[in-house]
Amino acid sequence: MTGCAIACVLCAIWLFPAAIFVPWTFVYGERTFVVDDRYEFVACHADWPQPWMFRAFTVGVVFLTCYLLPLVCIGVFYALIGIRVWRRRVVNLAVESRAAVNIRRSKTRLLRMLVTVVVLFALSWLPLYVINMCHYLPGLCLPASCDSVVDG
């Protein structure tokens, strides 16, 4: 990659998230909360003009760009790495030699590791996003008996 291409990629990496999270600068603001008519505290609070906007932003931006897009990218790029490694051949090596067996075993271990990383990423972040989606989109995925767990 040339220096110009690297600069363009880096700019895109920074500008894309900045552009999609711009709505937060307009809907979040300070709000003073009073507790027990004695205590005040100031917190950052979102005031979305319409409830559907919040749901659309939560699904469209937060879930898709913070979970699904990275998961797909990791999966695709690791698959490309695995394909490239698996297709790589060593010249002048007998098919059933000890070295060939060791290379095949190393390739298998590498592919297993790549799959493990993708699955662990998916499984470790999935509970957070499932809980958030169920909390922000009531009735979407949990039976009524589980609502106390999500709301608590």
C-alpha positions as semicolon CSV with decimal commas, in nm:
position;residue;x (nm);y (nm);z (nm)
1;M;0,000;0,000;0,000
2;T;0,117;0,346;-0,077
3;G;0,132;0,621;0,181
4;C;-0,166;0,795;0,023
5;A;-0,376;0,478;0,035
6;I;-0,288;0,423;0,401
7;A;-0,383;0,783;0,482
8;C;-0,718;0,739;0,302
9;V;-0,794;0,418;0,490
10;L;-0,707;0,579;0,825
11;C;-0,926;0,880;0,746
12;A;-1,215;0,651;0,652
13;I;-1,169;0,452;0,973
14;W;-1,202;0,771;1,179
15;L;-1,460;0,958;0,973
16;F;-1,713;0,674;0,936
17;P;-1,776;0,633;1,312
18;A;-1,771;1,009;1,363
19;A;-2,038;1,052;1,095
20;I;-2,271;0,780;1,221
21;F;-2,255;0,895;1,583
22;V;-2,322;1,263;1,505
23;P;-2,688;1,234;1,617
24;W;-2,567;1,178;1,973
25;T;-2,429;1,532;1,983
26;F;-2,780;1,667;1,919
27;V;-2,988;1,442;2,144
28;Y;-2,765;1,413;2,452
29;G;-2,749;1,689;2,704
30;E;-2,719;1,755;3,073
31;R;-3,021;1,698;3,291
32;T;-3,052;1,763;3,664
33;F;-3,231;1,494;3,860
34;V;-3,371;1,548;4,209
35;V;-3,379;1,253;4,448
36;D;-3,591;1,254;4,765
37;D;-3,640;1,632;4,729
38;R;-3,296;1,677;4,880
39;Y;-3,026;1,556;4,646
40;E;-2,952;1,678;4,299
41;F;-2,728;1,513;4,050
42;V;-2,646;1,603;3,693
43;A;-2,628;1,331;3,432
44;C;-2,600;1,299;3,059
45;H;-2,942;1,208;2,921
46;A;-3,080;1,146;2,572
47;D;-3,390;1,333;2,461
48;W;-3,487;1,182;2,127
49;P;-3,755;1,380;1,940
50;Q;-3,947;1,060;1,856
51;P;-3,928;0,715;2,020
52;W;-3,888;0,544;1,682
53;M;-3,570;0,747;1,620
54;F;-3,409;0,602;1,929
55;R;-3,506;0,248;1,829
56;A;-3,383;0,302;1,474
57;F;-3,053;0,442;1,599
58;T;-3,012;0,157;1,848
59;V;-3,072;-0,111;1,588
60;G;-2,927;0,061;1,284
61;V;-2,616;0,212;1,430
62;V;-2,532;0,053;1,762
63;F;-2,618;-0,311;1,690
64;L;-2,525;-0,321;1,323
65;T;-2,204;-0,117;1,333
66;C;-2,076;-0,212;1,678
67;Y;-2,154;-0,585;1,669
68;L;-2,270;-0,724;1,338
69;L;-2,034;-0,536;1,104
70;P;-1,720;-0,615;1,309
71;L;-1,831;-0,979;1,340
72;V;-1,878;-1,007;0,964
73;C;-1,545;-0,833;0,896
74;I;-1,357;-1,056;1,137
75;G;-1,522;-1,364;0,990
76;V;-1,452;-1,267;0,629
77;F;-1,092;-1,160;0,685
78;Y;-1,010;-1,462;0,898
79;A;-1,169;-1,684;0,632
80;L;-0,945;-1,520;0,370
81;I;-0,642;-1,577;0,591
82;G;-0,742;-1,941;0,640
83;I;-0,792;-1,997;0,267
84;R;-0,456;-1,842;0,186
85;V;-0,275;-2,049;0,447
86;W;-0,452;-2,370;0,347
87;R;-0,371;-2,327;-0,024
88;R;-0,005;-2,249;0,038
89;R;0,220;-2,527;-0,085
90;V;0,579;-2,606;-0,007
91;V;0,774;-2,705;-0,318
92;N;0,984;-3,022;-0,332
93;L;0,809;-3,182;-0,036
94;A;0,688;-3,539;-0,046
95;V;0,314;-3,567;0,020
96;E;0,346;-3,823;0,299
97;S;0,672;-3,701;0,452
98;R;0,698;-3,614;0,818
99;A;0,739;-3,244;0,734
100;A;0,423;-3,247;0,519
101;V;0,225;-3,407;0,801
102;N;0,354;-3,145;1,046
103;I;0,264;-2,864;0,807
104;R;-0,087;-3,004;0,759
105;R;-0,128;-3,034;1,135
106;S;-0,010;-2,674;1,183
107;K;-0,254;-2,552;0,920
108;T;-0,538;-2,738;1,092
109;R;-0,445;-2,586;1,429
110;L;-0,431;-2,238;1,275
111;L;-0,774;-2,278;1,115
112;R;-0,919;-2,405;1,442
113;M;-0,771;-2,102;1,620
114;L;-0,917;-1,859;1,364
115;V;-1,264;-2,013;1,399
116;T;-1,229;-2,005;1,778
117;V;-1,148;-1,633;1,778
118;V;-1,453;-1,550;1,563
119;V;-1,685;-1,769;1,773
120;L;-1,551;-1,627;2,101
121;F;-1,599;-1,270;1,975
122;A;-1,955;-1,349;1,872
123;L;-2,044;-1,529;2,194
124;S;-1,877;-1,284;2,430
125;W;-2,053;-0,975;2,289
126;L;-2,385;-1,137;2,200
127;P;-2,537;-1,136;2,552
128;L;-2,479;-0,761;2,589
129;Y;-2,647;-0,683;2,260
130;V;-2,934;-0,926;2,316
131;I;-3,007;-0,770;2,656
132;N;-2,984;-0,417;2,513
133;M;-3,208;-0,501;2,218
134;C;-3,464;-0,662;2,449
135;H;-3,449;-0,365;2,684
136;Y;-3,480;-0,100;2,414
137;L;-3,726;-0,292;2,198
138;P;-3,971;-0,439;2,452
139;G;-4,149;-0,758;2,358
140;L;-3,895;-0,837;2,088
141;C;-3,731;-1,145;2,228
142;L;-3,808;-1,226;2,591
143;P;-4,115;-1,379;2,747
144;A;-4,289;-1,174;3,014
145;S;-4,136;-1,382;3,293
146;C;-3,786;-1,262;3,196
147;D;-3,866;-0,891;3,188
148;S;-3,770;-0,848;3,554
149;V;-3,419;-0,975;3,477
150;V;-3,373;-0,726;3,193
151;D;-3,531;-0,431;3,378
152;G;-3,358;-0,502;3,707
